[in-house]
């Protein structure tokens, strides 16, 4: 077994474990941190595929900016737990797994299916060899940036406008909540 297969298996395990903990963690801040783990692990998969630009964008945009927005939203909501009794004793991963497997809901079925697909992909990874395209396009950062600002300028500007609208909406909502708190809830 090569080092690349082992690295992929580790990254896949981190993605599956982090994804499970995102939905199973009772504390919302822990869910956000496990989401960051998943996003960074996906960036690792991109690095294994020699997609360095995608890995950098994944870390900067998703693991950086989007996670900052999520943490900001959690701080604004002032909600610490997702649900349940705060005095309930925390259980370990093994106990969570045992209870999930004994439940009627079978919440881990999608994770098991993804693990099976990962094993099948690892088993067949040596047989799949894509031939290099003659005269393949360059994927340097400069070429991607040039394409974004020439061929894909309109979608790029639309995405910028959507992000700007989201930031303005967050500012307006925050300003309203702050003025409601100062007025004592009077409108």
Protein Blocks (a to p, Z undefined) as FASTA:
>chain_A
ZZklmmmmmmmmmmmmmmmmmmmpmbfklmmmmmmmmmmmmmmmmmmnopaklmmmmmmm
mmmmmmmmmmmmmmmnopabfgdjfkbccddfklmmmmmmmpmnlmmlmmmmmmmmmmmm
mmmmmmpccdddehiacfbfklmmmmmmmmmmmmmmmmmmmmmmmmmmmmmmmmmmmmmm
mnnopZZ
